[in-house]
Amino acid sequence: MKIDKVRAHREELKRLLFSLPTKGRKVVKTITVNYNNNPWWEGYGDIKILSDGPDGYCSFSTHEENPFLYLSECKEFNSGEYELIVK
């Protein structure tokens, strides 16, 4: 059986990444809104929600017609724990 070298390398990198200690890692919680960045999609914007800390890393992004209305209904935004960045 032949082992793909690229896949083996990728698997080793994943193993190393998940073995890194997360204790004491600074907590970062941000919501980034990139509004009206496309002339063909007036009123649309990209939203990225990022959370990183000792409990792990989580990232979510979406493209919405009215990003600020979407944020007003978003549990992460309403929690008050996230820093809002508007570009």
N, CA, C and O atoms as a GROMACS GRO file, in nm:
protein
  348
    1MET      N    1   0.084  -0.118   0.000
    1MET     CA    2   0.000   0.000   0.000
    1MET      C    3   0.089   0.125   0.000
    1MET      O    4   0.177   0.140   0.084
    2LYS      N    5   0.064   0.214  -0.096
    2LYS     CA    6   0.142   0.335  -0.108
    2LYS      C    7   0.076   0.448  -0.028
    2LYS      O    8  -0.045   0.468  -0.037
    3ILE      N    9   0.156   0.522   0.050
    3ILE     CA   10   0.104   0.633   0.130
    3ILE      C   11   0.134   0.764   0.056
    3ILE      O   12   0.247   0.790   0.016
    4ASP      N   13   0.032   0.844   0.040
    4ASP     CA   14   0.046   0.975  -0.023
    4ASP      C   15   0.125   1.066   0.071
    4ASP      O   16   0.082   1.090   0.184
    5LYS      N   17   0.240   1.118   0.025
    5LYS     CA   18   0.327   1.200   0.110
    5LYS      C   19   0.259   1.330   0.152
    5LYS      O   20   0.276   1.375   0.266
    6VAL      N   21   0.184   1.392   0.062
    6VAL     CA   22   0.116   1.518   0.095
    6VAL      C   23   0.012   1.494   0.204
    6VAL      O   24   0.004   1.572   0.300
    7ARG      N   25  -0.066   1.389   0.190
    7ARG     CA   26  -0.168   1.358   0.291
    7ARG      C   27  -0.105   1.324   0.425
    7ARG      O   28  -0.155   1.366   0.529
    8ALA      N   29   0.003   1.250   0.425
    8ALA     CA   30   0.072   1.216   0.549
    8ALA      C   31   0.125   1.341   0.617
    8ALA      O   32   0.116   1.355   0.739
    9HIS      N   33   0.181   1.433   0.539
    9HIS     CA   34   0.231   1.559   0.593
    9HIS      C   35   0.117   1.641   0.654
    9HIS      O   36   0.131   1.697   0.762
   10ARG      N   37   0.004   1.647   0.584
   10ARG     CA   38  -0.113   1.721   0.631
   10ARG      C   39  -0.165   1.661   0.761
   10ARG      O   40  -0.200   1.734   0.854
   11GLU      N   41  -0.169   1.529   0.768
   11GLU     CA   42  -0.216   1.462   0.890
   11GLU      C   43  -0.124   1.490   1.007
   11GLU      O   44  -0.170   1.509   1.120
   12GLU      N   45   0.006   1.492   0.983
   12GLU     CA   46   0.102   1.521   1.090
   12GLU      C   47   0.087   1.665   1.139
   12GLU      O   48   0.094   1.691   1.259
   13LEU      N   49   0.065   1.759   1.047
   13LEU     CA   50   0.043   1.898   1.086
   13LEU      C   51  -0.084   1.912   1.171
   13LEU      O   52  -0.084   1.985   1.270
   14LYS      N   53  -0.191   1.841   1.132
   14LYS     CA   54  -0.314   1.844   1.212
   14LYS      C   55  -0.290   1.790   1.352
   14LYS      O   56  -0.336   1.847   1.450
   15ARG      N   57  -0.217   1.680   1.360
   15ARG     CA   58  -0.187   1.618   1.490
   15ARG      C   59  -0.110   1.716   1.578
   15ARG      O   60  -0.139   1.729   1.697
   16LEU      N   61  -0.012   1.784   1.521
   16LEU     CA   62   0.067   1.882   1.597
   16LEU      C   63  -0.019   2.002   1.640
   16LEU      O   64  -0.007   2.049   1.753
   17LEU      N   65  -0.104   2.049   1.550
   17LEU     CA   66  -0.190   2.163   1.582
   17LEU      C   67  -0.282   2.132   1.700
   17LEU      O   68  -0.296   2.213   1.791
   18PHE      N   69  -0.344   2.014   1.697
   18PHE     CA   70  -0.438   1.980   1.803
   18PHE      C   71  -0.370   1.938   1.932
   18PHE      O   72  -0.437   1.921   2.034
   19SER      N   73  -0.238   1.920   1.930
   19SER     CA   74  -0.168   1.884   2.053
   19SER      C   75  -0.110   2.006   2.124
   19SER      O   76  -0.057   1.993   2.235
   20LEU      N   77  -0.118   2.125   2.062
   20LEU     CA   78  -0.067   2.246   2.125
   20LEU      C   79  -0.150   2.281   2.248
   20LEU      O   80  -0.272   2.268   2.246
   21PRO      N   81  -0.085   2.325   2.356
   21PRO     CA   82  -0.161   2.360   2.476
   21PRO      C   83  -0.241   2.489   2.454
   21PRO      O   84  -0.192   2.584   2.393
   22THR      N   85  -0.363   2.492   2.505
   22THR     CA   86  -0.447   2.611   2.492
   22THR      C   87  -0.467   2.681   2.625
   22THR      O   88  -0.528   2.788   2.630
   23LYS      N   89  -0.417   2.622   2.733
   23LYS     CA   90  -0.433   2.683   2.864
   23LYS      C   91  -0.358   2.816   2.869
   23LYS      O   92  -0.242   2.824   2.826
   24GLY      N   93  -0.423   2.918   2.920
   24GLY     CA   94  -0.361   3.049   2.930
   24GLY      C   95  -0.368   3.131   2.802
   24GLY      O   96  -0.316   3.243   2.798
   25ARG      N   97  -0.430   3.079   2.698
   25ARG     CA   98  -0.442   3.154   2.573
   25ARG      C   99  -0.537   3.272   2.592
   25ARG      O  100  -0.642   3.258   2.655
   26LYS      N  101  -0.501   3.387   2.539
   26LYS     CA  102  -0.582   3.507   2.548
   26LYS      C  103  -0.713   3.487   2.473
   26LYS      O  104  -0.714   3.434   2.362
   27VAL      N  105  -0.823   3.530   2.533
   27VAL     CA  106  -0.954   3.517   2.470
   27VAL      C  107  -0.976   3.634   2.374
   27VAL      O  108  -0.962   3.750   2.411
   28VAL      N  109  -1.009   3.601   2.249
   28VAL     CA  110  -1.036   3.701   2.145
   28VAL      C  111  -1.173   3.670   2.086
   28VAL      O  112  -1.197   3.560   2.037
   29LYS      N  113  -1.263   3.769   2.092
   29LYS     CA  114  -1.396   3.753   2.035
   29LYS      C  115  -1.426   3.878   1.953
   29LYS      O  116  -1.440   3.987   2.008
   30THR      N  117  -1.438   3.861   1.821
   30THR     CA  118  -1.462   3.974   1.733
   30THR      C  119  -1.572   3.943   1.632
   30THR      O  120  -1.591   3.828   1.591
   31ILE      N  121  -1.642   4.048   1.593
   31ILE     CA  122  -1.738   4.042   1.481
   31ILE      C  123  -1.692   4.149   1.383
   31ILE      O  124  -1.686   4.267   1.417
   32THR      N  125  -1.658   4.108   1.262
   32THR     CA  126  -1.611   4.202   1.160
   32THR      C  127  -1.716   4.212   1.050
   32THR      O  128  -1.759   4.112   0.993
   33VAL      N  129  -1.757   4.336   1.020
   33VAL     CA  130  -1.854   4.362   0.914
   33VAL      C  131  -1.783   4.440   0.804
   33VAL      O  132  -1.732   4.550   0.828
   34ASN      N  133  -1.781   4.385   0.684
   34ASN     CA  134  -1.725   4.451   0.567
   34ASN      C  135  -1.845   4.491   0.481
   34ASN      O  136  -1.898   4.409   0.406
   35TYR      N  137  -1.886   4.618   0.493
   35TYR     CA  138  -2.012   4.664   0.434
   35TYR      C  139  -1.989   4.733   0.299
   35TYR      O  140  -1.895   4.811   0.283
   36ASN      N  141  -2.077   4.704   0.202
   36ASN     CA  142  -2.074   4.766   0.068
   36ASN      C  143  -1.938   4.757   0.001
   36ASN      O  144  -1.887   4.858  -0.048
   37ASN      N  145  -1.880   4.640  -0.001
   37ASN     CA  146  -1.749   4.622  -0.063
   37ASN      C  147  -1.759   4.575  -0.208
   37ASN      O  148  -1.657   4.548  -0.271
   38ASN      N  149  -1.880   4.566  -0.262
   38ASN     CA  150  -1.899   4.518  -0.398
   38ASN      C  151  -2.002   4.609  -0.468
   38ASN      O  152  -2.116   4.618  -0.423
   39PRO      N  153  -1.964   4.676  -0.577
   39PRO     CA  154  -2.056   4.770  -0.643
   39PRO      C  155  -2.178   4.704  -0.705
   39PRO      O  156  -2.277   4.773  -0.731
   40TRP      N  157  -2.176   4.575  -0.730
   40TRP     CA  158  -2.289   4.505  -0.790
   40TRP      C  159  -2.387   4.454  -0.686
   40TRP      O  160  -2.496   4.409  -0.721
   41TRP      N  161  -2.351   4.460  -0.560
   41TRP     CA  162  -2.437   4.410  -0.451
   41TRP      C  163  -2.458   4.523  -0.350
   41TRP      O  164  -2.411   4.513  -0.236
   42GLU      N  165  -2.527   4.629  -0.390
   42GLU     CA  166  -2.553   4.744  -0.301
   42GLU      C  167  -2.630   4.698  -0.176
   42GLU      O  168  -2.728   4.623  -0.186
   43GLY      N  169  -2.585   4.744  -0.060
   43GLY     CA  170  -2.653   4.713   0.066
   43GLY      C  171  -2.614   4.580   0.128
   43GLY      O  172  -2.660   4.546   0.237
   44TYR      N  173  -2.530   4.504   0.059
   44TYR     CA  174  -2.486   4.374   0.111
   44TYR      C  175  -2.354   4.390   0.186
   44TYR      O  176  -2.281   4.487   0.165
   45GLY      N  177  -2.325   4.294   0.271
   45GLY     CA  178  -2.198   4.296   0.342
   45GLY      C  179  -2.159   4.159   0.392
   45GLY      O  180  -2.243   4.069   0.404
   46ASP      N  181  -2.033   4.144   0.421
   46ASP     CA  182  -1.980   4.020   0.476
   46ASP      C  183  -1.967   4.033   0.627
   46ASP      O  184  -1.923   4.136   0.678
   47ILE      N  185  -2.005   3.929   0.698
   47ILE     CA  186  -1.994   3.926   0.844
   47ILE      C  187  -1.908   3.807   0.882
   47ILE      O  188  -1.931   3.696   0.834
   48LYS      N  189  -1.808   3.830   0.967
   48LYS     CA  190  -1.723   3.722   1.016
   48LYS      C  191  -1.724   3.727   1.168
   48LYS      O  192  -1.691   3.829   1.228
   49ILE      N  193  -1.760   3.615   1.231
   49ILE     CA  194  -1.764   3.603   1.376
   49ILE      C  195  -1.651   3.510   1.416
   49ILE      O  196  -1.646   3.395   1.371
   50LEU      N  197  -1.561   3.558   1.501
   50LEU     CA  198  -1.443   3.482   1.540
   50LEU      C  199  -1.434   3.474   1.691
   50LEU      O  200  -1.452   3.573   1.761
   51SER      N  201  -1.407   3.354   1.741
   51SER     CA  202  -1.388   3.332   1.883
   51SER      C  203  -1.266   3.242   1.900
   51SER      O  204  -1.259   3.134   1.840
   52ASP      N  205  -1.170   3.286   1.981
   52ASP     CA  206  -1.049   3.207   2.005
   52ASP      C  207  -1.011   3.221   2.151
   52ASP      O  208  -1.017   3.331   2.207
   53GLY      N  209  -0.971   3.112   2.211
   53GLY     CA  210  -0.932   3.115   2.351
   53GLY      C  211  -0.901   2.976   2.403
   53GLY      O  212  -0.882   2.883   2.324
   54PRO      N  213  -0.895   2.961   2.535
   54PRO     CA  214  -0.861   2.831   2.594
   54PRO      C  215  -0.962   2.722   2.559
   54PRO      O  216  -0.928   2.603   2.558
   55ASP      N  217  -1.087   2.760   2.530
   55ASP     CA  218  -1.189   2.660   2.496
   55ASP      C  219  -1.184   2.618   2.350
   55ASP      O  220  -1.256   2.526   2.310
   56GLY      N  221  -1.101   2.684   2.269
   56GLY     CA  222  -1.087   2.646   2.129
   56GLY      C  223  -1.109   2.763   2.034
   56GLY      O  224  -1.126   2.877   2.077
   57TYR      N  225  -1.108   2.732   1.906
   57TYR     CA  226  -1.120   2.830   1.799
   57TYR      C  227  -1.249   2.803   1.722
   57TYR      O  228  -1.281   2.689   1.691
   58CYS      N  229  -1.322   2.911   1.691
   58CYS     CA  230  -1.444   2.897   1.611
   58CYS      C  231  -1.454   3.018   1.519
   58CYS      O  232  -1.432   3.132   1.563
   59SER      N  233  -1.486   2.995   1.394
   59SER     CA  234  -1.499   3.102   1.297
   59SER      C  235  -1.621   3.075   1.209
   59SER      O  236  -1.644   2.962   1.167
   60PHE      N  237  -1.699   3.181   1.182
   60PHE     CA  238  -1.818   3.171   1.099
   60PHE      C  239  -1.827   3.296   1.014
   60PHE      O  240  -1.804   3.406   1.064
   61SER      N  241  -1.860   3.281   0.887
   61SER     CA  242  -1.878   3.399   0.803
   61SER      C  243  -2.000   3.380   0.713
   61SER      O  244  -2.038   3.269   0.678
   62THR      N  245  -2.061   3.494   0.677
   62THR     CA  246  -2.180   3.492   0.593
   62THR      C  247  -2.187   3.620   0.512
   62THR      O  248  -2.125   3.720   0.546
   63HIS      N  249  -2.264   3.616   0.403
   63HIS     CA  250  -2.286   3.732   0.316
   63HIS      C  251  -2.435   3.764   0.325
   63HIS      O  252  -2.518   3.682   0.288
   64GLU      N  253  -2.469   3.884   0.375
   64GLU     CA  254  -2.609   3.918   0.400
   64GLU      C  255  -2.649   4.046   0.328
   64GLU      O  256  -2.567   4.134   0.303
   65GLU      N  257  -2.780   4.055   0.293
   65GLU     CA  258  -2.831   4.175   0.226
   65GLU      C  259  -2.830   4.294   0.321
   65GLU      O  260  -2.793   4.404   0.280
   66ASN      N  261  -2.869   4.276   0.443
   66ASN     CA  262  -2.868   4.384   0.542
   66ASN      C  263  -2.789   4.334   0.664
   66ASN      O  264  -2.848   4.279   0.757
   67PRO      N  265  -2.658   4.351   0.663
   67PRO     CA  266  -2.576   4.291   0.768
   67PRO      C  267  -2.605   4.342   0.909
   67PRO      O  268  -2.590   4.268   1.005
   68PHE      N  269  -2.648   4.468   0.923
   68PHE     CA  270  -2.673   4.521   1.056
   68PHE      C  271  -2.804   4.468   1.114
   68PHE      O  272  -2.816   4.452   1.235
   69LEU      N  273  -2.902   4.442   1.029
   69LEU     CA  274  -3.025   4.376   1.074
   69LEU      C  275  -2.992   4.233   1.118
   69LEU      O  276  -3.042   4.186   1.220
   70TYR      N  277  -2.910   4.164   1.040
   70TYR     CA  278  -2.868   4.028   1.076
   70TYR      C  279  -2.798   4.029   1.212
   70TYR      O  280  -2.823   3.942   1.295
   71LEU      N  281  -2.710   4.128   1.235
   71LEU     CA  282  -2.638   4.137   1.362
   71LEU      C  283  -2.732   4.161   1.479
   71LEU      O  284  -2.711   4.108   1.588
   72SER      N  285  -2.836   4.241   1.458
   72SER     CA  286  -2.928   4.272   1.567
   72SER      C  287  -3.000   4.147   1.617
   72SER      O  288  -3.049   4.144   1.730
   73GLU      N  289  -3.007   4.043   1.534
   73GLU     CA  290  -3.072   3.918   1.572
   73GLU      C  291  -2.971   3.809   1.608
   73GLU      O  292  -3.010   3.696   1.638
   74CYS      N  293  -2.843   3.841   1.605
   74CYS     CA  294  -2.736   3.744   1.626
   74CYS      C  295  -2.706   3.729   1.777
   74CYS      O  296  -2.686   3.828   1.846
   75LYS      N  297  -2.704   3.605   1.826
   75LYS     CA  298  -2.682   3.582   1.970
   75LYS      C  299  -2.544   3.627   2.016
   75LYS      O  300  -2.530   3.675   2.129
   76GLU      N  301  -2.442   3.613   1.931
   76GLU     CA  302  -2.307   3.655   1.968
   76GLU      C  303  -2.302   3.807   1.987
   76GLU      O  304  -2.240   3.856   2.082
   77PHE      N  305  -2.365   3.882   1.897
   77PHE     CA  306  -2.367   4.027   1.907
   77PHE      C  307  -2.445   4.072   2.030
   77PHE      O  308  -2.403   4.163   2.102
   78ASN      N  309  -2.559   4.008   2.054
   78ASN     CA  310  -2.644   4.045   2.168
   78ASN      C  311  -2.584   4.006   2.302
   78ASN      O  312  -2.628   4.057   2.405
   79SER      N  313  -2.486   3.916   2.303
   79SER     CA  314  -2.424   3.877   2.430
   79SER      C  315  -2.338   3.989   2.488
   79SER      O  316  -2.316   3.993   2.609
   80GLY      N  317  -2.290   4.080   2.403
   80GLY     CA  318  -2.206   4.190   2.450
   80GLY      C  319  -2.062   4.149   2.475
   80GLY      O  320  -1.984   4.232   2.523
   81GLU      N  321  -2.024   4.027   2.446
   81GLU     CA  322  -1.889   3.978   2.470
   81GLU      C  323  -1.795   4.000   2.351
   81GLU      O  324  -1.674   3.987   2.365
   82TYR      N  325  -1.851   4.034   2.235
   82TYR     CA  326  -1.771   4.044   2.114
   82TYR      C  327  -1.743   4.188   2.078
   82TYR      O  328  -1.828   4.276   2.095
   83GLU      N  329  -1.622   4.213   2.028
   83GLU     CA  330  -1.583   4.345   1.979
   83GLU      C  331  -1.632   4.358   1.835
   83GLU      O  332  -1.610   4.269   1.753
   84LEU      N  333  -1.700   4.470   1.803
   84LEU     CA  334  -1.753   4.494   1.669
   84LEU      C  335  -1.654   4.579   1.590
   84LEU      O  336  -1.612   4.685   1.635
   85ILE      N  337  -1.618   4.530   1.471
   85ILE     CA  338  -1.529   4.602   1.380
   85ILE      C  339  -1.603   4.621   1.249
   85ILE      O  340  -1.644   4.524   1.186
   86VAL      N  341  -1.620   4.748   1.207
   86VAL     CA  342  -1.691   4.779   1.082
   86VAL      C  343  -1.589   4.836   0.985
   86VAL      O  344  -1.518   4.931   1.016
   87LYS      N  345  -1.582   4.776   0.866
   87LYS     CA  346  -1.487   4.821   0.763
   87LYS      C  347  -1.562   4.884   0.648
   87LYS      O  348  -1.500   4.928   0.551
   0.00000   0.00000   0.00000
